[in-house]
Amino acid sequence: MSAEFGGRSGRQGKISQWLRGRRPKQVAGDGGREALLLAAADAGLPLAPAAHPSGYRCSCDRVGCPTPGRHPVSFAWQTQSTTDHAQIERWARHQPQANFITATGMVHDVLDVPLDAGREALGRLLEAGVEAGPVAESDDGRMLFFTLTRGTPEDEDEWWPCELDCHPETMDEHPGLRWHCRGSYVLVPPARLPGDDDPSVHWVRGPEHPLPDPLSLLEYLTDACARYAGEHTGPAEAAWPLRH
């Protein structure tokens, strides 16, 4: 794949420039926040309330929270997650500062890659005419590709809970591709990270795009991550996805 896309055509260069400079206009105000959340629910993404940043700290009571503003507020987030409009509206109105997470592995998975690698892969996907599905960017340098879930394979030995691979405290040790599947979650736009007043997690391609099969994106993403790892960390350790 690297050889096929080694050269950058004029069209691909324009796509890359568009990706680097494009941030979709987010709808302002609380009503806009609700509209974005309900659009995600309409796409089948189950949502639950999450903590929010308080300055550079977390709104939760945990001292030294390792993932401020990024985690669910309830331990029952997997069963609590829903696409019900009335419930999401109640949460959004009663918790106006809250971020929201979407639980993966039920309807959708998320392929989570370094931002530069993700932008390169997305440009190639668009150039090749491959359906990329909904895509979000995070200001902490990650890009999230929302896909259909693989579900539960017939052979359970081929699948394992996400927490076995890495914990939030060790995320920085895994710079490559993370596969959020059963038992995991990601922030859903619009969401804020510590130190930011404006949304830090935002859509590049909105949830109106159909969810693609993850395997149709995997080659593009692993190829881009391998190059990213070679440029930034030496060994191409990012070539293999971590299930998270």
C-alpha contacts under 8 A as a table, 3 or more apart, distances in Angstrom:
res1	aa1	res2	aa2	distance
1	M	4	E	5.12
1	M	5	F	6.38
1	M	219	E	7.98
1	M	220	Y	7.73
1	M	223	D	7.23
2	S	5	F	5.36
2	S	6	G	5.49
2	S	223	D	6.97
3	A	6	G	4.89
3	A	7	G	7.96
4	E	7	G	7.67
5	F	8	R	6.88
5	F	124	R	7.67
8	R	12	Q	5.92
8	R	13	G	6.11
9	S	12	Q	5.11
9	S	13	G	6.06
10	G	13	G	5.06
10	G	14	K	6.31
11	R	14	K	5.13
11	R	15	I	6.34
11	R	127	E	7.84
12	Q	15	I	4.94
12	Q	16	S	6.18
12	Q	123	G	6.62
12	Q	124	R	7.33
12	Q	127	E	6.33
13	G	16	S	5.07
13	G	17	Q	6.20
14	K	17	Q	5.07
14	K	18	W	6.10
15	I	18	W	4.99
15	I	19	L	6.19
15	I	123	G	5.80
15	I	127	E	7.89
16	S	19	L	5.05
16	S	20	R	6.19
16	S	119	R	7.16
16	S	120	E	7.01
16	S	123	G	5.76
17	Q	20	R	5.14
17	Q	21	G	6.23
18	W	21	G	5.37
18	W	22	R	5.64
19	L	22	R	5.32
19	L	119	R	6.45
19	L	123	G	7.44
20	R	119	R	7.48
22	R	204	V	7.53
23	R	202	H	7.73
23	R	203	W	7.63
23	R	204	V	6.29
24	P	202	H	7.73
24	P	203	W	6.62
24	P	204	V	6.06
26	Q	32	G	7.56
26	Q	202	H	7.75
27	V	32	G	4.53
27	V	33	R	6.94
27	V	36	L	7.76
28	A	31	G	7.44
28	A	32	G	5.17
28	A	33	R	7.14
29	G	32	G	5.22
29	G	33	R	6.41
30	D	33	R	4.95
30	D	34	E	6.25
30	D	96	P	7.45
31	G	34	E	5.14
31	G	35	A	6.14
32	G	35	A	4.94
32	G	36	L	6.23
33	R	36	L	5.28
33	R	37	L	6.29
33	R	190	P	6.59
34	E	37	L	5.05
34	E	38	L	6.01
34	E	89	E	6.68
34	E	92	A	6.63
35	A	38	L	5.14
35	A	39	A	6.06
36	L	39	A	5.06
36	L	40	A	6.37
36	L	189	P	7.18
36	L	190	P	7.06
37	L	40	A	5.15
37	L	41	A	6.33
37	L	88	I	7.70
37	L	188	V	7.83
37	L	189	P	7.33
37	L	190	P	7.64
38	L	41	A	4.86
38	L	42	D	6.05
38	L	83	T	7.84
38	L	85	H	6.40
38	L	88	I	7.41
39	A	42	D	4.98
39	A	43	A	6.38
39	A	207	P	6.65
39	A	208	E	7.53
40	A	43	A	5.10
40	A	44	G	6.72
40	A	45	L	5.61
40	A	188	V	7.96
40	A	207	P	5.66
41	A	44	G	5.08
41	A	45	L	4.94
41	A	46	P	6.08
41	A	47	L	6.97
41	A	82	T	7.70
41	A	83	T	4.59
41	A	84	D	7.33
41	A	85	H	7.45
42	D	45	L	7.27
42	D	83	T	6.96
43	A	207	P	5.87
43	A	208	E	6.62
43	A	210	P	7.92
44	G	83	T	6.48
44	G	107	V	6.68
45	L	82	T	7.83
45	L	83	T	6.54
45	L	102	T	6.06
45	L	103	A	7.45
45	L	107	V	6.80
45	L	108	H	7.02
46	P	81	S	5.04
46	P	82	T	4.40
46	P	83	T	4.90
46	P	102	T	5.37
46	P	103	A	5.96
46	P	107	V	7.88
47	L	81	S	4.71
47	L	82	T	5.19
47	L	83	T	6.29
47	L	88	I	7.48
47	L	100	F	6.39
47	L	101	I	5.66
47	L	102	T	4.51
47	L	103	A	6.59
48	A	72	P	6.96
48	A	77	W	6.19
48	A	80	Q	6.37
48	A	81	S	4.70
48	A	82	T	6.77
48	A	88	I	7.77
48	A	100	F	5.60
48	A	101	I	5.53
48	A	102	T	6.43
48	A	103	A	7.78
49	P	72	P	5.90
49	P	73	V	6.19
49	P	74	S	7.88
49	P	91	W	6.91
49	P	98	A	6.32
49	P	99	N	6.16
49	P	100	F	4.50
49	P	101	I	6.30
50	A	69	G	6.90
50	A	70	R	6.56
50	A	71	H	5.36
50	A	72	P	3.90
50	A	73	V	4.95
50	A	74	S	7.93
50	A	98	A	5.83
50	A	99	N	4.88
50	A	100	F	4.78
50	A	101	I	5.94
51	A	58	C	6.85
51	A	59	S	5.77
51	A	60	C	6.34
51	A	68	P	7.26
51	A	69	G	4.59
51	A	70	R	6.23
51	A	71	H	5.83
51	A	72	P	6.01
51	A	73	V	5.60
51	A	98	A	5.69
51	A	99	N	5.91
51	A	100	F	7.80
52	H	58	C	6.11
52	H	59	S	5.50
52	H	68	P	7.05
52	H	69	G	3.95
52	H	70	R	7.09
52	H	97	Q	6.37
52	H	98	A	5.08
52	H	99	N	5.44
52	H	192	R	6.99
52	H	193	L	7.48
52	H	194	P	8.00
53	P	56	Y	6.39
53	P	57	R	5.73
53	P	58	C	4.72
53	P	59	S	5.82
53	P	68	P	6.09
53	P	69	G	4.69
53	P	192	R	6.90
53	P	193	L	6.01
53	P	194	P	4.82
53	P	195	G	7.44
54	S	57	R	5.03
54	S	58	C	5.30
54	S	59	S	5.55
54	S	194	P	6.85
55	G	58	C	7.73
55	G	194	P	5.85
55	G	195	G	5.40
55	G	196	D	7.95
56	Y	68	P	7.86
56	Y	194	P	4.51
56	Y	195	G	5.15
57	R	65	C	7.72
57	R	68	P	5.93
57	R	69	G	7.89
57	R	194	P	6.42
58	C	61	D	7.79
58	C	65	C	6.64
58	C	67	T	7.83
58	C	68	P	4.30
58	C	69	G	5.42
58	C	194	P	7.60
59	S	68	P	7.46
59	S	69	G	6.93
60	C	65	C	7.76
60	C	68	P	7.94
60	C	73	V	7.61
62	R	65	C	5.34
65	C	68	P	5.67
66	P	168	P	6.90
66	P	169	E	5.93
67	T	70	R	5.45
67	T	71	H	6.64
67	T	168	P	6.60
67	T	169	E	7.62
68	P	71	H	7.24
68	P	193	L	7.58
68	P	194	P	6.87
69	G	99	N	6.97
69	G	192	R	7.32
69	G	193	L	6.12
69	G	194	P	6.87
70	R	99	N	7.55
70	R	101	I	7.79
70	R	186	V	7.80
70	R	187	L	6.47
70	R	193	L	7.58
71	H	101	I	7.37
72	P	75	F	7.21
72	P	77	W	6.34
72	P	100	F	7.51
72	P	101	I	6.62
73	V	77	W	7.65
74	S	77	W	5.43
76	A	79	T	5.71
76	A	80	Q	5.87
77	W	80	Q	4.75
77	W	81	S	5.73
77	W	103	A	7.77
78	Q	81	S	5.55
78	Q	103	A	6.36
78	Q	183	G	7.58
81	S	102	T	7.19
81	S	103	A	6.60
82	T	87	Q	7.80
82	T	88	I	7.68
83	T	88	I	7.35
84	D	87	Q	5.56
84	D	88	I	6.30
85	H	88	I	5.19
85	H	89	E	6.04
86	A	89	E	5.20
86	A	90	R	6.25
87	Q	90	R	5.10
87	Q	91	W	6.27
88	I	91	W	5.13
88	I	92	A	6.05
89	E	92	A	5.05
89	E	93	R	6.05
90	R	93	R	5.28
90	R	94	H	5.95
91	W	94	H	5.26
91	W	95	Q	5.71
91	W	96	P	7.99
92	A	95	Q	5.29
92	A	96	P	5.51
92	A	98	A	7.27
93	R	96	P	5.42
95	Q	98	A	5.41
99	N	187	L	7.23
99	N	188	V	7.81
99	N	190	P	7.47
99	N	191	A	5.13
99	N	192	R	6.80
100	F	187	L	5.90
100	F	188	V	5.88
100	F	189	P	7.79
100	F	191	A	6.97
101	I	185	Y	6.20
101	I	186	V	5.39
101	I	187	L	4.29
101	I	188	V	5.37
102	T	185	Y	5.51
102	T	186	V	5.72
102	T	187	L	6.32
102	T	188	V	6.04
103	A	106	M	7.20
103	A	183	G	7.46
103	A	184	S	6.16
103	A	185	Y	4.45
103	A	186	V	6.96
104	T	107	V	6.85
104	T	108	H	5.48
104	T	109	D	5.04
104	T	110	V	6.94
104	T	149	T	7.68
104	T	180	H	6.25
104	T	181	C	5.11
104	T	182	R	5.77
104	T	183	G	6.80
104	T	184	S	5.55
104	T	185	Y	5.23
104	T	186	V	7.58
105	G	108	H	5.57
105	G	109	D	5.41
105	G	149	T	5.58
105	G	150	R	7.53
105	G	151	G	6.47
105	G	180	H	7.38
105	G	181	C	4.24
105	G	182	R	3.80
105	G	183	G	6.69
105	G	184	S	7.27
106	M	109	D	7.84
106	M	149	T	6.71
106	M	151	G	6.91
106	M	182	R	6.81
107	V	148	L	6.36
107	V	149	T	5.68
107	V	151	G	7.91
108	H	146	F	6.70
108	H	147	T	5.46
108	H	148	L	4.36
108	H	149	T	4.23
108	H	150	R	7.99
108	H	181	C	7.63
108	H	211	L	7.63
109	D	146	F	6.03
109	D	147	T	5.27
109	D	148	L	5.80
109	D	149	T	4.71
109	D	150	R	7.57
109	D	179	W	7.21
109	D	180	H	5.61
109	D	181	C	4.99
109	D	182	R	7.89
109	D	214	P	7.74
110	V	144	L	6.19
110	V	145	F	5.43
110	V	146	F	4.59
110	V	147	T	5.93
110	V	179	W	6.00
110	V	180	H	5.02
110	V	181	C	6.87
110	V	186	V	7.80
111	L	144	L	5.77
111	L	145	F	4.99
111	L	146	F	6.56
111	L	147	T	7.53
111	L	177	L	6.72
111	L	178	R	5.95
111	L	179	W	4.83
111	L	180	H	6.30
111	L	214	P	7.74
112	D	142	R	6.67
112	D	143	M	5.76
112	D	144	L	4.57
112	D	145	F	6.33
112	D	177	L	5.61
112	D	178	R	5.03
112	D	179	W	6.31
112	D	180	H	7.36
113	V	117	A	6.64
113	V	118	G	5.79
113	V	142	R	5.62
113	V	143	M	5.38
113	V	144	L	6.57
113	V	175	P	7.78
113	V	176	G	5.90
113	V	177	L	4.66
113	V	178	R	6.50
113	V	221	L	7.54
113	V	225	C	7.18
114	P	117	A	5.39
114	P	118	G	5.99
114	P	141	G	5.97
114	P	142	R	4.56
114	P	143	M	6.06
114	P	175	P	6.83
114	P	176	G	6.47
114	P	177	L	7.37
114	P	225	C	7.35
114	P	228	Y	8.00
115	L	118	G	4.98
115	L	119	R	6.09
115	L	137	E	7.27
115	L	138	S	7.98
115	L	141	G	4.95
115	L	142	R	4.40
115	L	143	M	4.94
116	D	119	R	5.24
116	D	120	E	6.27
116	D	141	G	7.85
116	D	228	Y	7.52
117	A	120	E	5.17
117	A	121	A	6.11
117	A	221	L	7.23
117	A	224	A	5.01
117	A	225	C	5.44
117	A	227	R	7.85
117	A	228	Y	5.96
118	G	121	A	5.04
118	G	122	L	5.93
118	G	142	R	7.70
118	G	143	M	5.63
118	G	144	L	7.94
118	G	221	L	6.78
118	G	224	A	7.23
118	G	225	C	7.89
119	R	122	L	5.08
119	R	123	G	6.13
119	R	143	M	7.69
120	E	123	G	5.25
120	E	124	R	6.42
120	E	224	A	6.63
121	A	124	R	5.10
121	A	125	L	6.12
121	A	220	Y	5.51
121	A	221	L	5.62
121	A	224	A	5.92
122	L	125	L	4.97
122	L	126	L	6.16
122	L	132	A	7.09
123	G	126	L	5.26
123	G	127	E	6.08
124	R	127	E	4.90
124	R	128	A	6.01
124	R	220	Y	7.45
125	L	128	A	5.13
125	L	129	G	6.12
125	L	130	V	5.11
125	L	131	E	7.19
125	L	132	A	6.45
125	L	217	L	7.76
125	L	220	Y	7.26
126	L	129	G	5.04
126	L	130	V	6.05
126	L	131	E	7.42
126	L	132	A	7.28
127	E	130	V	7.80
130	V	216	S	7.80
131	E	212	P	6.37
132	A	135	V	7.54
132	A	145	F	7.51
132	A	211	L	7.86
132	A	212	P	6.49
132	A	217	L	7.14
133	G	145	F	7.10
133	G	146	F	6.36
133	G	147	T	6.68
133	G	205	R	7.20
133	G	207	P	7.62
133	G	209	H	5.06
133	G	210	P	5.37
133	G	211	L	4.95
133	G	212	P	5.60
134	P	145	F	6.28
134	P	146	F	5.41
134	P	147	T	7.68
134	P	203	W	7.58
134	P	204	V	7.58
134	P	205	R	4.92
134	P	206	G	5.15
134	P	207	P	5.03
134	P	208	E	7.27
134	P	209	H	5.49
134	P	210	P	7.15
134	P	211	L	6.75
135	V	143	M	7.11
135	V	144	L	5.52
135	V	145	F	4.70
135	V	146	F	6.09
135	V	203	W	6.03
135	V	204	V	5.45
135	V	205	R	4.90
135	V	206	G	6.67
135	V	207	P	7.93
136	A	143	M	5.78
136	A	144	L	5.03
136	A	145	F	6.75
136	A	189	P	7.37
136	A	201	V	6.76
136	A	202	H	5.47
136	A	203	W	4.22
136	A	204	V	5.18
136	A	205	R	6.72
136	A	206	G	7.75
137	E	141	G	7.61
137	E	142	R	6.04
137	E	143	M	4.53
137	E	144	L	6.22
137	E	201	V	5.63
137	E	202	H	5.56
137	E	203	W	6.29
137	E	204	V	6.49
138	S	141	G	5.82
138	S	142	R	5.24
138	S	143	M	6.18
138	S	144	L	7.95
138	S	200	S	5.68
138	S	201	V	4.31
138	S	202	H	6.62
139	D	142	R	7.12
139	D	193	L	7.95
139	D	200	S	5.16
139	D	201	V	6.39
140	D	200	S	7.90
146	F	211	L	6.43
146	F	212	P	7.76
147	T	211	L	4.70
147	T	212	P	4.97
147	T	213	D	5.85
147	T	214	P	5.36
148	L	211	L	5.34
148	L	212	P	5.74
148	L	213	D	5.39
148	L	214	P	6.36
149	T	181	C	7.05
149	T	213	D	7.66
149	T	214	P	7.42
150	R	153	P	7.36
150	R	214	P	7.76
152	T	156	E	7.33
152	T	159	W	7.59
153	P	156	E	6.00
153	P	158	E	7.18
153	P	159	W	7.11
155	D	158	E	5.84
155	D	159	W	7.69
156	E	159	W	5.34
156	E	160	W	7.47
157	D	160	W	7.29
160	W	164	L	7.32
161	P	164	L	5.94
161	P	182	R	6.24
161	P	183	G	6.06
161	P	243	R	7.96
161	P	244	H	7.69
162	C	165	D	5.96
162	C	166	C	7.54
162	C	180	H	6.95
162	C	181	C	6.53
162	C	182	R	6.35
162	C	183	G	5.73
162	C	184	S	6.08
162	C	243	R	5.39
162	C	244	H	4.01
163	E	166	C	5.81
163	E	167	H	6.23
163	E	183	G	7.29
163	E	184	S	7.56
163	E	244	H	6.01
164	L	167	H	7.99
164	L	244	H	7.68
165	D	242	L	6.47
165	D	243	R	6.17
165	D	244	H	6.00
166	C	170	T	6.18
166	C	171	M	6.73
166	C	244	H	6.44
167	H	170	T	5.42
167	H	171	M	6.48
168	P	171	M	5.25
169	E	172	D	7.73
170	T	173	E	5.49
170	T	174	H	7.28
171	M	174	H	5.46
171	M	175	P	7.48
172	D	175	P	6.17
174	H	177	L	7.89
174	H	238	A	7.81
175	P	229	A	7.52
175	P	238	A	6.81
176	G	225	C	5.85
176	G	226	A	7.84
176	G	229	A	7.01
176	G	237	E	7.14
176	G	238	A	4.09
176	G	239	A	7.27
176	G	240	W	7.94
176	G	241	P	7.25
176	G	242	L	7.98
177	L	221	L	7.62
177	L	222	T	7.06
177	L	225	C	6.77
177	L	238	A	6.02
177	L	239	A	7.58
177	L	240	W	7.15
177	L	241	P	4.94
177	L	242	L	6.20
178	R	241	P	5.56
178	R	242	L	4.62
178	R	243	R	5.74
178	R	244	H	5.89
179	W	241	P	6.15
179	W	242	L	5.59
179	W	243	R	4.35
179	W	244	H	5.36
180	H	184	S	5.54
180	H	185	Y	6.60
180	H	186	V	7.74
180	H	243	R	5.88
180	H	244	H	4.60
181	C	184	S	5.75
181	C	185	Y	7.79
181	C	243	R	6.73
181	C	244	H	6.43
183	G	244	H	7.97
184	S	244	H	6.14
187	L	191	A	6.66
187	L	201	V	7.43
188	V	191	A	6.48
188	V	201	V	7.14
188	V	202	H	7.90
189	P	199	P	7.59
189	P	201	V	5.26
189	P	202	H	4.86
189	P	203	W	6.34
190	P	199	P	5.48
190	P	200	S	7.33
190	P	201	V	5.68
190	P	202	H	5.48
190	P	203	W	7.87
191	A	199	P	5.14
191	A	200	S	5.83
191	A	201	V	5.09
191	A	202	H	7.23
192	R	196	D	6.20
192	R	197	D	6.95
192	R	198	D	6.53
192	R	199	P	4.69
192	R	200	S	4.72
192	R	201	V	6.41
193	L	196	D	5.80
193	L	199	P	7.62
193	L	200	S	5.71
193	L	201	V	7.77
196	D	199	P	7.18
196	D	200	S	6.72
199	P	202	H	6.51
203	W	206	G	5.39
205	R	209	H	7.18
206	G	209	H	6.25
207	P	210	P	7.33
212	P	216	S	7.23
213	D	216	S	5.57
213	D	217	L	7.37
214	P	217	L	5.45
214	P	218	L	6.19
215	L	218	L	4.99
215	L	219	E	7.42
216	S	219	E	7.18
217	L	220	Y	5.58
217	L	221	L	6.23
218	L	221	L	5.12
218	L	222	T	5.93
219	E	222	T	5.33
219	E	223	D	5.96
220	Y	223	D	5.31
220	Y	224	A	6.25
221	L	224	A	5.19
221	L	225	C	6.02
222	T	225	C	4.94
222	T	226	A	5.97
222	T	238	A	6.96
222	T	239	A	4.97
222	T	240	W	6.81
222	T	241	P	7.44
223	D	226	A	5.20
223	D	227	R	6.51
223	D	239	A	6.68
224	A	227	R	5.27
224	A	228	Y	6.15
225	C	228	Y	4.83
225	C	229	A	5.97
225	C	236	A	7.92
225	C	238	A	5.44
225	C	239	A	6.08
226	A	229	A	5.13
226	A	230	G	6.15
226	A	236	A	4.89
226	A	237	E	6.89
226	A	238	A	5.26
226	A	239	A	4.78
227	R	230	G	5.03
227	R	231	E	6.26
227	R	236	A	7.05
228	Y	231	E	5.20
228	Y	232	H	6.10
228	Y	233	T	7.99
228	Y	238	A	7.97
229	A	232	H	5.15
229	A	233	T	5.04
229	A	234	G	6.18
229	A	235	P	6.46
229	A	236	A	5.12
229	A	237	E	6.46
229	A	238	A	5.91
230	G	233	T	5.77
230	G	234	G	4.61
230	G	235	P	5.57
230	G	236	A	5.21
231	E	234	G	6.34
233	T	236	A	7.68
236	A	239	A	5.95
237	E	240	W	6.85
238	A	241	P	6.84
